[in-house]
Amino acid sequence: MQGLVIKSTGSWYEVITQSGETINCRIKGKFRTLDIKTTNPIAVGDQVEIEREPDQNTGIIISLHPRKNYIIRKSVNLSKQAQIIAANLDQAFLIVTLASPRTSLGFIDRFLVTAEAYAIPAKLIFNKLDLFSNEGLDILRQYQEIYEKAGYPCYSVSAIEQTNIDQIRELLKDQVTLVSGHSGVGKSTLINALLPGSKLKTGDISDWSDKGKHTTTFAEMFELPFGGYLIDTPGIRELGVFDIEKQELGRLFPEIRELMGDCKFHNCRHINEPGCAVLRAVEHDEIEPSRYESYLSIYHNNDTRA
């Protein structure tokens, strides 16, 4: 029987079959012996083959269909371990907040690099518009200019007041979309606004750390009534870039990729080489300094939190 993995709870997976039946499944033992670099061989969004267990309402996942793509994260603390967040995506949304909690430019850039590495179009959704002062709106415009200049669409919403929610709903239509971000950025509130029947648990911001409390424990896929699927993921507090070769990194920044062919040396690292078109663009403010700083940080393996 073929099915779609719609929820992962660690050792169990909820699989919806082509007939619409939902079956709790375990992984067949051989999956654990495969040479897989990730902690989870099966992820939400995977198409799988399952067998029903005799005399039980459960099943076993016996094989995995080829993936169109997937997105992966490395734990900063467990540098040798990585986790597939979701598979077979049409796009990825990063929910960003400028305060309570603050999403750093470095974190945004790492997410975008990861999406680029796995060929997943990314969009930035700036939430909590209801909390912005005039000064905050100016900073918001500066953030958006940085990323729109690099080619990433940016949107502003207030999930709690449902401002511009229709705009986001239109973006989701008929697409399989990953929604990610720090804990506390309002992912669950946004999903509840988009899917009033979902009633996802929402959390407060921790006073001592200004970080969100985790409210989503496992990845889960929701079918959208207007077409498409939305995948909610646990809040990410840190994001390490996984398995990207240094010589390929420049291609994962669209503004660097555009200039690479103009560098004097074909193997230019864009760090201190003479005749580097990228360095020249940074000097002339054609590439945002924060984006170039993120390039250097990732190149030198300086993983970042927050």
N, C-alpha and C positions, 0 to 999 in steps of 0.2 A: 504494500500500500504506500502511495506517495503522500507526503504531508509537508506542511510548512511549520517551522519552529516559531512559535509566537511568544514563548516565555522560557527563560532559563532560571532555575533556582539552584544552581550548583550541580547537584548530582541528578536532578530530574529536569525534564524538558516537557513543556506543553506543546503538543503537535496537533494542528488542525488538518484533517484529511480533506481530500477533494470533495467528499460528500458532506462536509461541514461538521463532522464529529470531532470533538476535542479529546485527545488521549494523552495521559501522563506516561512518559517514556523514559527508560534508562538507556545508557549507551552500551552496545555490545562490547565485551571485554577487549577485543583486538584494537579498538580505538585508542586504548590507553598505552599500547605498545608501539604505536606508530611514531616515527621521528618527527614530532610536531613541536615547534619552539614555543607554543602558547600553552597557557594553563587550561584552556577550554577548546577541545577539538570541534565542538558543535556550538554554534552561536544563533541568536535570534535572527531570523531572516533566511536561514538555511533551508534549502529543499532537501528532504531526506526520504529514504525508504524505511518503512517500519514493519514489524511483525507483531501481531497481538499475542500476548502471553496466554498460554492455555488456562482456561477457567478463571481468568482475571480481567479486570477492566483496564489493565495497563499494557504497555507495549515495549518493544526493544527497537532502538535505532540500529539498523544493520548496515546502512551505507549512506554516504553523503554525495549529493549531486554536485557537479562542478559549479563553482561560484563565479558570478559575473565580476564581483569585487568584494572587498571587505575593508573594514577600518580597524586598526589595531592600536593599542596603547601599551607603553612600557611603564611599569611602576618605578618611580624614582628610588624608592627604598629597596626594592627587590630588582636590581638592575638586570638580572639574568632572566627575569620572568616577564612575559607579555601576555596580554589578553585580547582576543578578538572581541570588539565591542558589538559589532553587528555585521551582517553580510547581505549582499545583493541589493545595494542601495542605489537610488537615483540621485539623491542629494543629501547634504548634511547641514543642519542649522546649529550654529553655536550661539547660545543665549549669553549675552554680555551685559554686565552691570558696571556702572562707573563708581558705585559706592554700595555698601551694605549687601553683599561683599563687593570689593573692587576686583574687576578682571584686568589683569596686567596685559600690556601689549605683548610681552614675551609669551604669555600663555596663549593669547590669540594666534600669534604667529606659529607656534608649535602645532596648534590644532590645524591651521590652514596648510602647513607643510605636510602633515600626516594625511590630510584629505587629498592633497595634490599627489602624494606618493602612490595612493591607491586609486587615482583617477576618479575621485568623487567630487562633483561640483559643490562648493561651499557657499553659504550665505551667513551674514552676521545679523542677529536680531538683538537690538539694544532694548532691554526691558526697564521697567520702573520709571517710565516717562513722567508718572504722576509725582515723583519725588524731586524732580529737577528744578533748581533755581535758574534764574537767567544766566548766571555764571556756569552752572552745570550744562545748560543748553549750548553754550559756546564751546565747552570742552567736548560735548557730544559731537558737534559739527566737526571739530578738529579730528576726532577719532574716525568719523565716517569718511572724511576727506582722505585720510591716510589709506584706507582700505578700498575706497571706490577708485582712487588713483591707481591702485595695484590691480584693479579689475574685479573686486569682490562686491556684490550687491549688499547694501546695508538697509535695514529697516528699523524703525523706532515704534515701540508699543508700550502700553501699560496693560499688563495681563489682568491686574486687579480691577482696573476701571474699563477694561475691554476696548481700549483705544487702539484703532488700526488693526483689530483682530480679523476683520473681513479680508484685509490685504494679505495676511498670513494664511488664512484659509484658502485663498485663491492660489497661493504658491504651493500648497500641499496637495491640491486636487490632482488625483490620478498618479501620484508619485509615491515612492517608498522613501520616507524621510527619517533620518536619524536626528534626534534632538539631544544636544549635549550642553554641558556647561558646569561651572562650579556648583556645589551645593549652595542653596540659598538664592540663586539668581531668578527663581520663579518659574522653573520648568513645569512643575506640577500645576501651578496656578494657570499658566498659559495653556496647558493641555486641557485642564478643566474648563477653561473659557472656550476652547475649540470643540471640546467634546463634553457637554454639560452632564452627560450620564456617567462619565468615567469616575468622578468623585475620588480622584487621587489625593492621598494624604499630603498636606502641605506643612512646612516647618518654619519655625522662627529662626532669626539670626542669633547665634550665640554671642552674648554681650562681651565675653572676655576675649574672643578671637576675631569677631566680626566675620566669622565664617558661617555658612549655612549648616544646619544640622541635616544629616542624611535622612531623606524621607523615602527615596527610591532605593531598594536594596538590590533588586535584580532587573536586568533588561527585560522589557516587555513590549510587544507589538500590538497596536490597536488598529482595527479596521475603521476607516473614516466613512461616515455616511454619505459624503459627497464624492467618494472615490479615492482610492489610495490607502496607504498604511503609514502610521506614525510609530516610530520606535523610541520609547522613553528609556533613558539610561541612568544608572547611578551617578550622582554628582561626582565630578572629578576635582580633587584638590591639587593634584600635580599631574603633569603630563610630560613624560619622557618620550623623545622621538626614537623609534625603534627601527633598527636594521636598514638604515639609509647610508649608502656609501658617500664619503665626503665629496668625491668628484662629481656626484650626481646632485648634490644639495642645491647648487645654483639653479638648476632646472626646475626646482620646486618653489622658487620665488618668481612669479610671472614677470616682474619688472627686471629681474636679473637675467632671466631666460631670454628676454627680448634683446638684450645687449651682448650676450656672450659671444656671438659670432663676430663682433667688432673688436674683441680683445686681440692684442698683438700675438699672444701665445695661445695655442689651441687647448693647452692644459692649464690655463690660468686659474688660480685659486681665488682671485678677486680679493687678495689680502694686501700684498705689497709689491705686486709685479709691475714692471714698467709697461706702459701702453695698455693698461687695463681700462676698458670702456666703462666698467661698473664703478670703479673708483672715481673716474672722471665724472660720472653721473651723480655720485654721492656728493662730491665737492661742489657741484653746480645745483644741488638741491633738486635734482631730477629723480632721485631715489630718496625716500624718507629715511632720515638717520636711524629712527627706531627700527625700521625693517632691516637695515643693514646691520645694526647691532645684534638683532636676533639671528641673522645669518651667521655672524661671527660666533655668537654664543653656542649655536647648535653645531657649527663646524668644530669648535674646540671642546665639544661634549660637556658644556656647562649646563646641565639640566636645571630646570627652574621649578620652583613652587609658586603657586598663586599668580 
